[in-house]
């Protein structure tokens, strides 16, 4: 250092560079080195004149700015918009969208926007149709940009925009939407449907039919995810939009997707049920499509009926719109593809309410069910419906008998599985426990006493108890018949003994179930043991040894002891 170039007593700042780090040192010309007593204060020369409160304020501002910057960096990393390339992942494929394309879409220039959208559409269309799914959160910002372009309303861009939105967020079963994506996709799709259904358009929207069908399918897929999504689109007026589109667009592909969307709107209808009045306008459309010649449309209409039949509040509107009548007619002519749904819908209604049974029986429901009781694929549902109609008793039970169902039961019991045989059993049970003697006579005339006795040996306690109740009613009817016979013998009891029912009842006397034990004893003592006990009592009176003080016990005493023990335990 040359001291002649520096004034005495002055300080000189010398910049020292080491690598990329730069700092300033404060030197004293007189000594050639820094003064240790003053260097600390001199290094803080910029802060001279600031109060401690002002220094704390500056530190707080600096900390806030640091936190904001870190938060912004975090969001940018999530958006992944600062990279040279933005990647969205398909299930089986990977497409790379250059950042330049995104810049073109966001440029505000029509030519650039159109070119960017066409490039994006071509990239998405290259992937397989069943795996189009953009699920990463980094793509949410793209939704907002596409939505803004759609709202702007450039007709030349509408087709590309709607096609991209539909296909970019088509739900894949293994990659369901996150809540964040659903929150933006559903409102966008509802807006597109509103545009398609707008009355100001002479045709169903400025959308291609392929795009409109995919849009309907995508909304249906989102609605299937949760009842909350269903309630959201219903609250946004999708029902009226569907009706407007269906009234103007008669293309088969559009009707197929409309019926698919309608069907899923009724999924889980008993959970978080929307206002019934909001969905009832769809019922006339469903009723009309039940007669569709297209099997896919008809199947979705039947599916909608099956789902709404799980909610009792829809029974009245279903009857008023003619759906129940058409479902009854379909039992005669519909294909096996939709027959299960038809039977399940009718079964749900008849099981929960008897208000509509007469109308369906008047439409020859029982006659149509008779051949279905002999098919392996439909016999269980058909028997279930018949047993529920028979449970209403009176004229409805008479209608079941008149249809020939009792004769069909004997054939069904030989080929059906256990669950189907249970349904057939309850037809016999309701007939046997009827208050009309003609019904019991019809049951015996159909030779169903033997199948009833067979149910005494099943392993289900409730079924055995019901079988004994039915047999008890038939035995009581046999007592009435015995009055007009020369030998005064109960013909039902005689036939049951020939079938081995007496031995089965004696076996049931040892049942661990108290109800079955008591019922078996009562039937035996009332209808089978009465005459024999009189003879045994007379013979024992002659040969009885002198009184020894021992208590003579009978079966009733044992029954009482068992009851007392069970109560004490």
Steps between C-alpha positions, in 0.01 A plus 500: 500500500640842403442743789576805277171448315288512817426792724618460860234376742264383224356151449527304181262220398684218330291238311629149543367235262520131581311275263146629467486651850558873530546705812648834607768553763556824682874598518680770693764682289700616794553154643455294181260266689152538647458629853346224710339751736307684225459246215182343646315830513637614166363181328153605613526849356180449292295448814619813679216727598230222511318429822459149641127509423570581136749215481242252639246626247742441214575149623129417516444627146795297379369183666155549349649542154705183544190300600303635206778408261522147639123459467505625143786264415301212646192584293708538187652159555150354534372672189807392307456792266856631531652198332591498137254211454174412676422133523159340542481129556259259339435154639704318237666784313690820569456819299732799529351843434772754427485817700481690174161338432368609838628849434313499169177398674544780755625760254168674431564482126228311314734335250737381772214376717347304213834341406578411862158342555524292185844374606368410846198324351720295270721396791205383709336318208815293444445315829261210554140612549444305818796639692480876434549640848699805609520457873799703615425819689734691274237492227237692698630832370433377147131453586469862604659621178283278281190606692582868448535440128169315496321780683646750254285324241712487184294262288806380309657376824194346668527154344868460581457640852207276590664193347820561699314560827295183461785271402764652723296423811330180402492298819695177517384240754846460652569873509194678645494876509626680803272749672702791359455386142131417546443845640599655168398233252135462605418872476671510161305202370172641634575819311562301182171313539322830559651631177393186312143527631471874448175583317671772298675230299290350225704182529618336822792732558806598309639158588571198290278202582811304592604771744149531646474124551840492672395795715186317616704188568761693700237669719343159564838359599554783748148462640569132567789593729284635783145615582647846568594531133151387400336760723735768364407447135131469587516830687664654192198412285637204307154335496343773289809514279469126433134537405579789265773304323285185474211696349716635215771243438369159393838350416534147635840564657369808683195314633721218624719737698199694628343183640831397654522836677137476613561152641796607715306802629284250691795304644497486883184707490414396857818672624505881506186498287446821304157657475276246326342778296838572338529149352134425425506689165727220371240226559295553179822478297595179681153354440522573128846342469384179670344416163813589304612257232862566592599252769762729655253786545237263636749346743597841641133595534437179693807569713361841589171335601680245714697770682202727560295203626734489799344827621135476611435867420528423127229230495216747446671693218603171338137387494373837377750512212408147386835344590353220713257406225777487240727298729221245539463476123876452461488176703336341199716619214830655612837341436688308771750788502250731673262249659687481831471876547129491417431226756708673767313828446160332531616299801618812684167674450283203598715420803473853643141586412172329411348812341606412147471120502146488361589719204796280409301178548233649276772535234549118513812513715439156653432340163824646366694377803388139466744399220777697672470272804636212295814682374818469700591866452165646605328246726621657824387856420169374360436288811589796721238717328236225524566443871464873572172513308378191687593666831228759441241221534137522396440575135871532420567151637206374297655659191825313567310172526294570189816570299617142556801592714437217749536236230821663380645486852517120504716511186711787628584326829664212315750713306547821699774592745437552871431877485249458219330213683461730800310751287278220368446377855356835607243480222386173657525650849274797419253266332493259795452776758218665305163548667319364195453125498496497120864612501600210726305260280687634195833440675410140582359451151835608351665220705730740682462334840809287442727798415372678810594200715847497345564849640482354853857377461676815377767659718337843525297532821267774374416297191424188707276704732308641203467152350348368824259796511387425144458128578307582816254707294461214253444252783231727645336506156526120495306484827214682328514254213497206743156599628345402169688170471375164613810409699544852644871477425693815414604447135783754528644330809472161333681622190770673706564180692537314171755762389703454819409840643411347838852362540645838404284674760611252766859578407429872533379444855869483592581826324711749699262772380224540757244624247555202273500258794169628635334523156600142414354371829176688448449365147576142602276501808212676326489316169701177533506377861145559620347162409809299588529666840144399588577137419826510696326659797233225507753218477726654762206540737443122493864399533618785721687379813396622843580860584861528605519871556699560179379791288384407153638748242388560145640700209327818611683482835830475316405800287419705809833404658685608188319835496579560868867414449530732203343785697727441799807494282 
